[in-house]
Amino acid sequence: MYAREGGDMRRSMLRTAAALAALAGFACHASASQIVMMTPKQMAEHSEMIVAGRVDRVSASWNEAHTKIFTRIDVTVEDSYKGDGRRHVEVLQLGGVVGNVKVTVEGALEWRSGDEVLLFLEPYPGGMFQVAGMSQGRFEIERDPETGERYISRAALTGIELMGTDGTPAKGAGSVEKVPLEQFISEALAKE
């Protein structure tokens, strides 16, 4: 009888180990973010503000409950294409580093003071904003060294998989597009 119970116990332990291994596999797979790819026109329709400007300051802090870290990005607006025309916006993003604690969010953007950016923004509580489409609504602005003309290129998206509206991986995801800024804005805001 004891030997039989031992066999049942081993099988039970093996089943438990297999279940835990399966859960671990799901947990690993679940760490990637999936985002529905939006065209610039779709982002423009859903955004409350569209601005071009320069990142002045990037800082991270705990929320009041000390349960989450947020990164706050202060941007001086050079051009406002949609919205109330304000000259300064505050963007909030989940994740960041405070002291010895780092919270990483898949698909989160990296910000540096001095970067020139085009932002499609959605409202966030407290008068702040968040980037539309998680990270799709931020474009780096580059200037032609001879003419000073501004161009945009999509920021590199890491740790995320862009999905089309049909649920399949988006074609062209990850490619870099370089377009004159004013042309890009005209196309995004064009009425059909």
C-alpha positions in Angstrom: 0.0 0.0 0.0 2.8 2.4 0.9 4.6 1.8 -2.5 1.4 2.5 -4.4 0.8 5.8 -2.4 4.4 6.8 -3.3 3.7 6.2 -7.0 0.5 8.3 -6.8 2.5 11.0 -4.9 5.2 11.0 -7.6 2.6 11.3 -10.4 0.9 14.1 -8.5 4.2 15.9 -8.1 5.0 15.4 -11.8 1.6 16.8 -12.8 2.2 19.8 -10.5 5.6 20.4 -12.0 4.2 20.1 -15.5 1.5 22.6 -14.7 4.0 25.0 -13.2 6.2 24.7 -16.3 3.3 25.4 -18.5 2.3 28.5 -16.4 5.9 29.7 -16.6 5.8 29.4 -20.4 2.6 31.4 -20.5 4.2 34.0 -18.2 7.2 34.4 -20.5 5.0 34.7 -23.6 2.8 37.2 -21.8 5.7 39.7 -21.2 5.5 41.0 -24.8 3.0 43.8 -25.4 0.7 43.8 -28.4 -0.4 47.0 -29.9 -2.9 47.6 -32.7 -0.9 49.6 -35.3 -2.4 53.0 -36.0 -1.7 55.1 -39.0 -0.7 58.8 -38.4 -4.2 59.7 -39.6 -5.9 57.4 -37.0 -3.6 58.8 -34.3 -4.5 62.3 -35.3 -8.2 61.6 -35.0 -7.8 60.0 -31.6 -5.3 62.6 -30.2 -6.3 65.6 -28.2 -3.1 67.4 -29.0 -0.4 67.1 -31.7 2.8 69.2 -31.0 6.4 69.5 -32.0 8.9 70.6 -29.4 12.0 69.9 -27.3 12.3 67.7 -24.3 13.4 69.9 -21.4 13.4 67.6 -18.5 13.0 63.9 -17.7 12.4 62.8 -14.1 11.0 59.7 -12.4 9.1 59.4 -9.1 6.9 57.1 -7.1 3.1 57.7 -7.1 1.5 58.8 -3.9 0.7 55.2 -2.8 4.4 54.2 -3.5 3.2 51.3 -5.7 4.2 52.5 -9.1 7.0 54.6 -10.7 6.2 57.1 -13.4 8.5 59.1 -15.7 7.5 62.7 -16.3 8.6 64.4 -19.5 8.5 68.2 -19.7 8.3 69.4 -23.3 8.5 73.0 -24.6 6.2 73.3 -27.6 7.5 74.9 -30.7 4.6 74.2 -33.0 1.0 73.2 -32.1 -0.9 71.4 -34.8 -3.9 70.3 -32.8 -5.1 71.3 -29.4 -5.3 74.4 -27.3 -2.0 76.0 -28.4 -0.2 75.7 -25.1 3.5 76.3 -25.0 4.4 73.5 -22.5 3.1 70.0 -22.0 3.8 67.4 -19.4 3.8 63.8 -20.6 3.6 60.8 -18.1 4.8 57.3 -18.8 4.6 54.2 -16.6 8.1 53.0 -15.5 11.4 54.5 -14.7 14.2 54.6 -12.2 14.0 56.0 -8.6 17.1 55.4 -6.5 17.9 51.7 -6.7 14.5 50.7 -8.1 13.9 50.3 -11.8 10.5 49.5 -13.2 10.6 48.5 -16.9 7.5 48.5 -19.1 7.6 46.7 -22.4 7.2 49.1 -25.3 8.0 52.2 -23.2 9.9 55.0 -24.8 13.3 56.3 -23.8 13.5 60.1 -23.3 16.5 62.4 -23.3 16.6 66.1 -22.5 17.3 68.0 -25.7 15.5 65.6 -28.0 13.3 67.3 -30.6 10.0 65.3 -31.0 6.6 65.3 -32.7 4.0 64.0 -30.3 0.5 62.7 -30.7 -1.0 63.1 -27.2 -4.0 61.7 -25.3 -5.2 63.2 -22.0 -4.0 61.8 -18.7 -5.5 62.7 -15.3 -4.1 65.7 -13.6 -3.7 67.9 -16.7 -0.9 65.7 -18.1 -0.8 63.7 -21.3 0.4 60.3 -22.5 1.7 59.3 -26.0 -1.0 58.0 -28.3 -0.9 54.3 -29.3 1.5 53.6 -26.4 4.7 54.5 -28.2 3.5 54.9 -31.8 2.6 58.6 -31.3 6.2 59.8 -30.8 8.4 60.7 -33.7 12.0 61.9 -33.6 12.6 65.2 -35.5 15.8 65.5 -37.4 17.1 68.6 -39.1 18.8 68.8 -42.4 22.2 70.3 -41.5 22.3 72.5 -44.7 18.7 73.7 -45.0 17.4 73.3 -41.4 14.3 71.6 -42.8 12.7 69.2 -40.2 12.1 65.6 -40.9 10.5 62.9 -38.8 11.4 59.3 -38.4 9.6 56.8 -36.2 11.3 56.0 -32.9 12.6 52.5 -32.6 10.0 50.2 -31.0 11.5 47.5 -28.9 9.8 44.8 -26.9 6.4 45.1 -28.6 4.7 43.5 -31.6 2.6 45.7 -33.8 -0.7 44.1 -34.9 -2.9 45.0 -37.8 -6.7 45.5 -37.2 -7.2 41.9 -38.4 -5.0 40.6 -35.6 -2.1 39.6 -37.7 1.4 41.1 -37.4 1.6 44.5 -39.1 3.5 44.6 -42.4 6.4 47.1 -42.4 6.5 47.3 -38.6 10.0 48.3 -37.5 10.9 50.1 -40.7 12.1 53.7 -40.5 10.2 56.3 -42.5 11.8 59.7 -43.1 9.4 62.4 -44.3 9.4 66.2 -44.2 7.6 67.2 -41.0 5.1 69.6 -42.6 4.2 67.0 -45.3 3.7 64.3 -42.6 1.4 66.6 -40.5 -0.6 67.7 -43.6 -1.2 64.0 -44.5 -2.1 63.1 -40.9 -4.6 65.9 -40.5 -6.0 65.8 -44.1 -9.8 65.5 -44.2 -11.1 62.7 -46.4 
